[in-house]
Amino acid sequence: MVTLALRMLRQRPTSVLATFVALWFGVGVVTACGVLLESGLRYHGTAQRYAASTVLVATADLRVVTGHGENREVNHNGLPSRGHLDASLLPRIAALAGVRTAVADSATPAQVLPASGTSGVTAQVHPWASAVLAPFTLRAGVAPGVGQAVLDAGTAARLGIGPGSDVRLLLPSGVRTVTVSGIAATLGTPPADPTVFVATPSWLRRPADVPTSSA
């Protein structure tokens, strides 16, 4: 076998080199797959925004039902982001035996800018009631009222603002100017997305052609 290998090395060096290159790439692919498999088995993730919740009810796909009876088909189409749940589901869950509290959460994308500045932070606007799910706790100031907002500590530090400052929220419905009533932070790992809390997100969905301000 050794003699055959040496003879092949002398007579066909190109083929031998190609074989070693192919083996090298093969070993690399197998090693990479092993590393990914090992990482997947050991990774458990870190709870962030909903770390304090016991049960999370959400939808990650769109279900389409066609036909009926024996011809009934159900197709599941994955959603790129979280889907919407019917608002009537919250009181039904709250009424279940063993449920102490049911909290609804929603996320509205926004750009947060200081009142006098053009450089801002991309954030998610959530209702203040959902702060307990992380949990977020106030480090300064008070809970938000109408026309007010609470910023997470990281976002406030990046923008260099604190309670009493005005910020502009660039929302899908328009621009809103709100007063920062407080600064909040989590006890554990903060969510990856900067967070803004408002008293209720309903007024954010109303059209706003011009900036508005309320105390």
C-alpha positions as a Markdown table, in Angstrom:
| # | Residue | x | y | z |
|---|---|---|---|---|
| 1 | Met | 0.0 | 0.0 | 0.0 |
| 2 | Val | 2.8 | 2.4 | 0.9 |
| 3 | Thr | 4.6 | 1.5 | -2.3 |
| 4 | Leu | 1.5 | 2.2 | -4.3 |
| 5 | Ala | 1.0 | 5.5 | -2.6 |
| 6 | Leu | 4.6 | 6.6 | -3.3 |
| 7 | Arg | 4.3 | 5.5 | -6.9 |
| 8 | Met | 1.1 | 7.5 | -7.3 |
| 9 | Leu | 2.7 | 10.5 | -5.7 |
| 10 | Arg | 5.6 | 10.4 | -8.2 |
| 11 | Gln | 3.4 | 9.7 | -11.3 |
| 12 | Arg | 0.3 | 11.8 | -10.5 |
| 13 | Pro | 1.2 | 14.5 | -8.0 |
| 14 | Thr | -1.7 | 16.6 | -9.2 |
| 15 | Ser | -4.3 | 14.0 | -8.3 |
| 16 | Val | -2.7 | 13.4 | -4.9 |
| 17 | Leu | -2.8 | 17.1 | -4.2 |
| 18 | Ala | -6.5 | 17.4 | -5.3 |
| 19 | Thr | -7.3 | 14.4 | -3.0 |
| 20 | Phe | -5.7 | 16.1 | 0.0 |
| 21 | Val | -7.5 | 19.4 | -0.7 |
| 22 | Ala | -10.9 | 17.6 | -1.0 |
| 23 | Leu | -10.2 | 15.8 | 2.3 |
| 24 | Trp | -9.2 | 19.1 | 3.9 |
| 25 | Phe | -12.5 | 20.7 | 2.9 |
| 26 | Gly | -14.5 | 17.7 | 3.9 |
| 27 | Val | -12.9 | 17.7 | 7.4 |
| 28 | Gly | -13.7 | 21.4 | 7.6 |
| 29 | Val | -17.4 | 20.9 | 6.7 |
| 30 | Val | -17.8 | 18.0 | 9.2 |
| 31 | Thr | -16.1 | 20.0 | 11.9 |
| 32 | Ala | -18.3 | 23.0 | 11.3 |
| 33 | Cys | -21.5 | 20.9 | 11.4 |
| 34 | Gly | -20.3 | 19.3 | 14.6 |
| 35 | Val | -19.7 | 22.8 | 16.2 |
| 36 | Leu | -23.2 | 24.0 | 15.1 |
| 37 | Leu | -24.9 | 20.8 | 16.4 |
| 38 | Glu | -23.1 | 21.1 | 19.8 |
| 39 | Ser | -24.0 | 24.8 | 20.0 |
| 40 | Gly | -27.7 | 24.0 | 19.3 |
| 41 | Leu | -27.8 | 21.3 | 21.9 |
| 42 | Arg | -26.3 | 23.5 | 24.6 |
| 43 | Tyr | -28.0 | 26.8 | 23.8 |
| 44 | His | -31.0 | 27.5 | 26.0 |
| 45 | Gly | -31.5 | 31.3 | 25.3 |
| 46 | Thr | -31.9 | 34.1 | 27.8 |
| 47 | Ala | -35.3 | 35.3 | 28.7 |
| 48 | Gln | -35.5 | 39.1 | 28.2 |
| 49 | Arg | -38.7 | 41.0 | 27.7 |
| 50 | Tyr | -41.0 | 38.3 | 29.1 |
| 51 | Ala | -38.6 | 36.9 | 31.7 |
| 52 | Ala | -41.1 | 37.4 | 34.6 |
| 53 | Ser | -44.1 | 35.8 | 32.8 |
| 54 | Thr | -45.1 | 32.2 | 33.5 |
| 55 | Val | -47.0 | 31.5 | 30.3 |
| 56 | Leu | -46.7 | 33.4 | 27.0 |
| 57 | Val | -49.5 | 33.3 | 24.5 |
| 58 | Ala | -48.5 | 34.4 | 21.0 |
| 59 | Thr | -48.9 | 33.5 | 17.4 |
| 60 | Ala | -46.0 | 32.8 | 15.0 |
| 61 | Asp | -47.8 | 31.7 | 11.9 |
| 62 | Leu | -50.9 | 32.3 | 9.8 |
| 63 | Arg | -53.3 | 29.4 | 9.6 |
| 64 | Val | -55.4 | 29.1 | 6.4 |
| 65 | Val | -58.2 | 26.5 | 6.3 |
| 66 | Thr | -59.7 | 25.4 | 3.0 |
| 67 | Gly | -62.5 | 22.9 | 2.3 |
| 68 | His | -64.4 | 20.9 | 4.8 |
| 69 | Gly | -64.9 | 17.3 | 5.9 |
| 70 | Glu | -62.5 | 14.9 | 4.3 |
| 71 | Asn | -61.3 | 17.7 | 1.9 |
| 72 | Arg | -60.4 | 20.0 | 4.8 |
| 73 | Glu | -56.8 | 21.3 | 4.5 |
| 74 | Val | -54.9 | 23.5 | 6.9 |
| 75 | Asn | -51.8 | 25.4 | 5.8 |
| 76 | His | -49.5 | 27.1 | 8.2 |
| 77 | Asn | -47.6 | 30.1 | 6.9 |
| 78 | Gly | -44.8 | 31.4 | 9.1 |
| 79 | Leu | -44.9 | 35.1 | 9.9 |
| 80 | Pro | -41.7 | 37.3 | 9.8 |
| 81 | Ser | -42.7 | 38.9 | 13.1 |
| 82 | Arg | -45.3 | 38.4 | 15.8 |
| 83 | Gly | -48.9 | 38.1 | 14.7 |
| 84 | His | -51.9 | 39.8 | 16.3 |
| 85 | Leu | -54.2 | 38.2 | 18.8 |
| 86 | Asp | -57.9 | 39.1 | 19.3 |
| 87 | Ala | -58.3 | 41.5 | 22.2 |
| 88 | Ser | -61.2 | 39.3 | 23.5 |
| 89 | Leu | -58.7 | 36.6 | 24.3 |
| 90 | Leu | -57.3 | 38.6 | 27.3 |
| 91 | Pro | -60.4 | 38.5 | 29.6 |
| 92 | Arg | -61.0 | 34.8 | 28.6 |
| 93 | Ile | -57.5 | 33.9 | 29.8 |
| 94 | Ala | -57.8 | 36.0 | 32.9 |
| 95 | Ala | -61.0 | 34.2 | 33.8 |
| 96 | Leu | -59.3 | 30.7 | 33.7 |
| 97 | Ala | -58.8 | 28.9 | 37.0 |
| 98 | Gly | -55.3 | 29.4 | 38.4 |
| 99 | Val | -54.6 | 32.6 | 36.4 |
| 100 | Arg | -53.6 | 35.5 | 38.8 |
| 101 | Thr | -53.0 | 38.2 | 36.2 |
| 102 | Ala | -53.2 | 38.4 | 32.4 |
| 103 | Val | -51.3 | 41.2 | 30.7 |
| 104 | Ala | -51.6 | 42.3 | 27.1 |
| 105 | Asp | -48.5 | 43.6 | 25.2 |
| 106 | Ser | -48.1 | 45.3 | 21.9 |
| 107 | Ala | -45.1 | 46.8 | 20.1 |
| 108 | Thr | -45.1 | 49.8 | 17.8 |
| 109 | Pro | -41.9 | 50.7 | 16.0 |
| 110 | Ala | -40.7 | 54.2 | 16.5 |
| 111 | Gln | -37.7 | 56.5 | 16.2 |
| 112 | Val | -36.9 | 58.4 | 19.4 |
| 113 | Leu | -35.3 | 61.8 | 19.0 |
| 114 | Pro | -34.5 | 64.5 | 21.4 |
| 115 | Ala | -36.8 | 67.6 | 21.1 |
| 116 | Ser | -33.9 | 69.5 | 19.5 |
| 117 | Gly | -31.8 | 67.0 | 17.5 |
| 118 | Thr | -31.8 | 64.8 | 14.5 |
| 119 | Ser | -29.9 | 61.8 | 15.8 |
| 120 | Gly | -32.2 | 59.3 | 17.4 |
| 121 | Val | -32.7 | 55.7 | 18.5 |
| 122 | Thr | -34.9 | 53.0 | 16.9 |
| 123 | Ala | -37.1 | 51.6 | 19.6 |
| 124 | Gln | -40.3 | 49.7 | 20.3 |
| 125 | Val | -43.2 | 51.4 | 22.0 |
| 126 | His | -45.0 | 49.3 | 24.6 |
| 127 | Pro | -47.9 | 49.9 | 27.0 |
| 128 | Trp | -46.7 | 50.6 | 30.6 |
| 129 | Ala | -48.8 | 47.8 | 31.9 |
| 130 | Ser | -46.5 | 45.3 | 30.2 |
| 131 | Ala | -43.5 | 46.6 | 32.0 |
| 132 | Val | -44.1 | 43.9 | 34.7 |
| 133 | Leu | -43.4 | 41.1 | 32.2 |
| 134 | Ala | -39.6 | 41.8 | 32.1 |
| 135 | Pro | -39.8 | 43.1 | 34.8 |
| 136 | Phe | -39.0 | 46.8 | 34.2 |
| 137 | Thr | -38.9 | 48.9 | 37.4 |
| 138 | Leu | -38.7 | 52.7 | 37.7 |
| 139 | Arg | -35.2 | 54.0 | 38.6 |
| 140 | Ala | -36.2 | 57.6 | 38.4 |
| 141 | Gly | -39.4 | 59.6 | 37.9 |
| 142 | Val | -43.0 | 58.3 | 37.8 |
| 143 | Ala | -45.2 | 56.1 | 35.6 |
| 144 | Pro | -46.3 | 57.7 | 32.3 |
| 145 | Gly | -49.6 | 59.5 | 32.0 |
| 146 | Val | -51.3 | 60.9 | 28.9 |
| 147 | Gly | -48.7 | 62.6 | 26.6 |
| 148 | Gln | -45.8 | 61.1 | 28.7 |
| 149 | Ala | -43.4 | 58.2 | 28.2 |
| 150 | Val | -40.9 | 56.2 | 30.2 |
| 151 | Leu | -37.6 | 55.3 | 28.6 |
| 152 | Asp | -35.3 | 52.4 | 29.4 |
| 153 | Ala | -32.1 | 53.4 | 31.1 |
| 154 | Gly | -29.9 | 52.6 | 28.0 |
| 155 | Thr | -31.9 | 54.7 | 25.6 |
| 156 | Ala | -32.1 | 57.6 | 28.0 |
| 157 | Ala | -28.3 | 57.5 | 28.5 |
| 158 | Arg | -27.7 | 57.3 | 24.7 |
| 159 | Leu | -29.9 | 60.4 | 24.2 |
| 160 | Gly | -28.6 | 62.2 | 27.2 |
| 161 | Ile | -32.0 | 63.0 | 28.6 |
| 162 | Gly | -33.9 | 62.4 | 31.9 |
| 163 | Pro | -37.3 | 63.0 | 33.5 |
| 164 | Gly | -38.8 | 66.3 | 32.4 |
| 165 | Ser | -37.2 | 66.3 | 29.0 |
| 166 | Asp | -39.3 | 66.3 | 25.8 |
| 167 | Val | -38.7 | 63.7 | 23.0 |
| 168 | Arg | -40.2 | 63.2 | 19.6 |
| 169 | Leu | -41.6 | 59.8 | 18.6 |
| 170 | Leu | -41.6 | 59.2 | 14.8 |
| 171 | Leu | -44.4 | 56.7 | 14.5 |
| 172 | Pro | -46.2 | 55.1 | 11.6 |
| 173 | Ser | -49.2 | 57.4 | 12.4 |
| 174 | Gly | -47.0 | 60.5 | 12.5 |
| 175 | Val | -44.9 | 62.5 | 14.9 |
| 176 | Arg | -45.7 | 62.7 | 18.6 |
| 177 | Thr | -43.9 | 64.9 | 21.1 |
| 178 | Val | -44.0 | 63.5 | 24.7 |
| 179 | Thr | -42.5 | 64.3 | 28.0 |
| 180 | Val | -40.2 | 61.8 | 29.7 |
| 181 | Ser | -41.8 | 61.0 | 33.1 |
| 182 | Gly | -39.4 | 58.4 | 34.2 |
| 183 | Ile | -36.5 | 56.1 | 33.5 |
| 184 | Ala | -36.9 | 52.3 | 33.9 |
| 185 | Ala | -34.5 | 49.3 | 33.9 |
| 186 | Thr | -34.6 | 45.6 | 34.2 |
| 187 | Leu | -33.1 | 43.5 | 37.0 |
| 188 | Gly | -31.8 | 40.9 | 34.5 |
| 189 | Thr | -30.8 | 41.0 | 30.9 |
| 190 | Pro | -32.4 | 44.0 | 29.1 |
| 191 | Pro | -34.3 | 43.4 | 25.9 |
| 192 | Ala | -32.3 | 43.8 | 22.7 |
| 193 | Asp | -34.6 | 46.5 | 21.4 |
| 194 | Pro | -34.6 | 49.9 | 23.1 |
| 195 | Thr | -37.9 | 50.4 | 24.8 |
| 196 | Val | -40.4 | 53.2 | 25.3 |
| 197 | Phe | -43.4 | 52.8 | 27.5 |
| 198 | Val | -46.6 | 54.9 | 27.2 |
| 199 | Ala | -49.7 | 54.9 | 29.3 |
| 200 | Thr | -51.8 | 53.4 | 26.5 |
| 201 | Pro | -50.7 | 52.8 | 22.9 |
| 202 | Ser | -54.2 | 53.6 | 21.5 |
| 203 | Trp | -53.5 | 57.3 | 21.0 |
| 204 | Leu | -50.3 | 56.5 | 19.1 |
| 205 | Arg | -52.5 | 55.0 | 16.3 |
| 206 | Arg | -54.4 | 58.2 | 15.7 |
| 207 | Pro | -53.1 | 60.2 | 12.7 |
| 208 | Ala | -50.8 | 63.0 | 13.6 |
| 209 | Asp | -49.9 | 65.3 | 10.8 |
| 210 | Val | -48.0 | 67.8 | 13.0 |
| 211 | Pro | -46.1 | 67.3 | 16.3 |
| 212 | Thr | -48.3 | 67.6 | 19.4 |
| 213 | Ser | -47.5 | 68.0 | 23.0 |
| 214 | Ser | -49.4 | 67.5 | 26.2 |
| 215 | Ala | -48.4 | 67.5 | 29.8 |
